[in-house]
Amino acid sequence: MSKVKIAMVGAAGKMGRRIISLITEDERCELNGALEHSACPFLGHDAGDVAGCGKLSVEITDDIDKAFDGCDVFIDFTGAEPTMANLSRFQKAGVPAVIGSTGMTTEQTKELEKLSSEMPVLFSPNMSVGVNLTFKILEMVTQAIGETWDIEIIEAHHRMKKDAPSGTAMRMGEVIANVLGRDIEKDGAFCRHGLIGERTDREIGMQTLRAGDIVGEHTAMFCTNGERIEITHRAHTRDMFAKGAISAAVWLKGRDNGFYNMFDVLGL
């Protein structure tokens, strides 16, 4: 079986470098292209050297045609704004897409879904196996407890993270809201301050912490009188995001046009 040829968008970024390193350790795939923005100081450099895994003879470029030439799928972890700015370029290239950018709005996600009518698109704000199993558990718990419990989501990340709440926390809220027939954008309580009155019945709380070097921690809290359920996922390394993205890329090769997520990859 031939290896899956992957192009990395945002090749010189923190996640891009780590994904490239892990691609070299994965027998299922190989790096075929590396794309960066026009002001990147690493343009023309070998992607393997930049990633710290040794020369790969793949040059970092800002030319999408060159970066995507011959590749089976690309991975993009650049962030909501760069991803959306590149959407027309992705559409023109027509290469299957694995999008792991966080901070996507509902409208931006809809734009990705539109793109999937022309090419396979797999989007997940968190590609960790553990996090996606957590999403499934939240769905099951919410179905079991129904409407009467109070629900709060608490997320913590490193002090450098730019978006809040995290894409993972928002997805947790969406999973819960979908089961309950609610809208996380309307029913989410994203900021509480001052004399706010009693909690509403439809409210889903969303609290954000930013401190130190926390990789990622997410807790969903289900509370009623006399008892509380807490479901927590803690990430100790970014490798689980990177490994999940690589597995998603391998899975996506050869798929029909459509809008996929990690549940599809994991068969959930």
C-alpha positions in Angstrom: 0.0 0.0 0.0 1.4 3.4 -1.0 2.1 6.0 1.6 -0.4 8.9 2.0 1.3 12.1 0.8 0.6 15.0 3.1 1.1 18.7 2.7 1.4 20.8 5.9 -0.2 24.3 5.9 1.5 26.4 8.6 4.6 24.2 8.4 6.8 26.5 10.5 4.2 27.0 13.3 4.3 25.1 16.6 1.8 22.5 15.6 3.0 22.3 12.0 6.5 21.5 13.1 5.3 18.8 15.5 3.0 17.2 12.9 5.9 17.1 10.4 8.1 15.4 13.0 5.5 12.8 13.7 4.8 12.2 10.0 8.4 11.1 9.6 7.8 8.5 12.3 4.6 7.1 10.8 4.9 4.4 8.2 1.5 5.2 6.7 2.4 8.6 5.3 5.1 11.0 4.2 5.5 14.8 3.9 5.0 15.9 0.4 4.6 19.7 0.7 5.0 22.6 3.2 3.1 25.9 2.9 3.6 29.1 4.8 2.6 32.8 4.5 4.6 35.2 2.3 6.3 36.9 5.3 7.5 33.7 6.9 11.2 33.9 7.6 11.6 30.1 6.9 10.6 30.3 3.2 13.0 28.3 1.1 14.2 26.3 4.2 13.9 22.5 4.4 10.7 21.7 6.3 12.5 18.8 8.2 15.3 21.1 9.3 12.8 23.7 10.6 10.8 20.9 12.4 14.0 19.6 13.9 13.7 16.1 12.5 16.4 16.2 9.8 16.4 17.1 6.1 13.3 15.9 4.2 14.0 17.6 0.8 10.6 19.4 1.1 11.0 23.2 0.8 8.7 25.5 2.7 7.0 27.7 0.2 4.2 30.3 -0.1 3.1 28.9 -3.5 0.1 26.7 -2.8 0.4 25.0 -6.2 3.9 23.9 -5.5 3.1 22.9 -1.9 0.1 20.8 -2.9 1.5 19.3 -6.1 1.2 15.5 -5.9 -0.2 15.4 -2.4 -3.2 13.3 -1.4 -4.4 15.5 1.5 -3.4 18.6 3.4 -3.5 19.4 7.1 -4.1 23.0 8.4 -3.7 24.1 12.0 -3.1 27.8 11.3 -6.1 29.2 13.1 -9.5 30.5 12.1 -8.5 33.7 10.4 -5.7 32.3 8.2 -7.8 29.2 7.3 -10.7 31.4 6.2 -8.3 33.7 4.3 -7.0 30.7 2.4 -10.4 29.2 1.7 -10.6 30.3 -1.9 -7.0 28.9 -2.5 -8.0 25.6 -1.0 -11.1 25.5 -3.1 -9.1 26.1 -6.3 -6.6 23.4 -5.3 -9.3 20.9 -4.6 -7.1 18.8 -2.4 -8.9 16.9 0.5 -8.6 18.9 3.7 -8.0 18.1 7.4 -8.7 21.3 9.3 -7.8 21.5 13.0 -7.9 25.3 13.4 -9.6 26.5 16.5 -11.6 29.7 17.2 -14.0 29.0 14.3 -17.4 30.8 14.5 -20.6 29.1 13.5 -20.6 31.1 10.2 -17.0 30.1 9.4 -17.9 26.4 10.1 -20.7 26.7 7.6 -18.3 28.0 5.0 -16.1 24.9 5.5 -19.3 22.8 5.2 -20.1 24.5 1.9 -16.5 23.7 0.7 -17.1 20.1 1.4 -19.6 19.9 -1.5 -16.6 20.2 -3.8 -13.9 18.2 -1.9 -13.6 16.0 1.2 -13.3 18.2 4.3 -12.6 16.9 7.8 -13.0 19.5 10.5 -12.4 19.1 14.2 -11.3 21.7 16.7 -9.6 18.9 18.6 -8.3 15.7 17.0 -7.3 13.8 20.1 -8.9 10.4 20.4 -9.5 11.0 24.1 -11.3 14.3 23.5 -13.5 12.8 20.9 -14.4 9.9 23.1 -15.2 12.6 25.8 -17.6 14.2 23.3 -19.4 10.9 22.9 -19.6 10.4 26.6 -21.1 13.9 27.0 -23.7 13.1 24.5 -24.7 9.9 26.3 -24.7 11.6 29.8 -26.9 14.5 28.5 -29.3 12.1 26.9 -29.6 10.2 30.3 -30.1 13.2 32.6 -32.4 15.2 30.4 -33.4 18.9 31.0 -33.2 19.2 34.8 -29.5 19.4 35.6 -27.4 22.5 35.6 -24.4 22.3 33.1 -21.1 24.1 33.3 -18.1 23.8 31.1 -14.7 24.9 32.4 -11.5 25.0 30.2 -7.9 26.0 30.9 -5.0 26.6 28.6 -1.6 28.2 28.5 -1.3 32.0 28.7 -0.4 32.4 25.0 -3.7 30.9 23.6 -5.5 33.6 21.6 -9.0 32.4 21.3 -11.6 31.9 24.1 -13.4 29.8 24.8 -11.4 27.1 23.2 -12.8 25.3 20.1 -12.9 22.1 22.2 -15.0 23.8 24.9 -17.3 25.2 22.3 -17.7 21.7 20.7 -18.5 20.3 24.1 -21.2 22.9 24.5 -22.5 22.2 21.0 -22.7 18.4 21.7 -24.7 19.1 24.9 -26.9 21.8 23.4 -27.8 19.6 20.4 -29.1 16.8 22.6 -31.1 19.3 24.6 -32.5 21.2 21.6 -30.6 24.3 22.6 -28.3 26.7 20.8 -24.9 27.2 22.5 -24.5 30.7 20.9 -27.8 31.8 22.5 -27.9 29.7 25.6 -24.2 29.8 26.5 -23.3 32.0 29.5 -19.8 33.1 28.5 -19.3 35.9 31.0 -20.7 36.4 34.5 -20.1 39.6 36.5 -22.0 41.7 38.9 -25.6 41.2 40.0 -26.7 38.8 37.3 -29.7 37.2 39.0 -30.5 33.5 39.2 -29.3 30.9 36.7 -31.8 30.3 33.9 -33.0 26.8 33.1 -31.6 26.8 29.6 -28.2 28.2 30.5 -25.0 26.3 29.7 -22.1 28.0 31.5 -18.7 28.4 29.8 -15.7 29.5 31.9 -12.2 30.2 30.6 -8.9 30.1 32.4 -5.5 31.2 30.9 -2.3 30.6 32.9 1.2 29.2 32.6 1.9 26.4 30.2 -1.3 24.4 30.5 -1.6 22.3 27.4 -5.4 21.8 27.7 -7.9 20.9 30.3 -11.7 20.6 29.8 -14.3 19.7 32.4 -18.1 19.4 31.9 -20.0 19.6 35.2 -23.5 18.3 35.5 -25.1 19.4 38.8 -28.4 18.8 40.6 -29.4 19.0 44.2 -27.4 16.5 46.2 -24.9 15.3 43.6 -22.6 16.3 40.8 -21.0 14.6 37.8 -17.7 15.9 36.4 -16.2 14.6 33.1 -12.7 15.8 32.6 -10.1 15.5 29.8 -6.5 16.6 30.4 -3.9 16.9 27.7 -0.3 16.5 28.8 1.3 16.9 25.4 0.3 18.4 22.0 1.4 15.1 20.4 -2.2 13.7 20.8 -3.6 16.5 18.6 -0.8 15.9 16.0 -1.2 12.1 15.9 -5.0 12.5 15.6 -4.6 14.8 12.6 -2.2 12.4 10.9 -4.7 9.5 11.4 -7.5 11.8 10.1 -5.4 12.5 6.9 -4.7 8.8 6.3 -8.5 8.1 6.7 -9.6 10.9 4.5 -7.6 9.8 1.4 -9.9 8.5 -1.3 -13.1 9.6 0.5 -16.1 11.1 -1.3 -16.8 14.8 -1.1 -18.4 15.5 2.3 -18.1 17.1 5.7 -16.4 14.8 8.1 -15.2 14.9 11.7 -13.2 12.7 14.1 -16.3 10.6 15.0 -16.2 9.4 11.4 -12.5 8.5 11.7 -13.1 6.6 15.0 -16.3 5.0 13.9 -18.4 6.6 16.7 
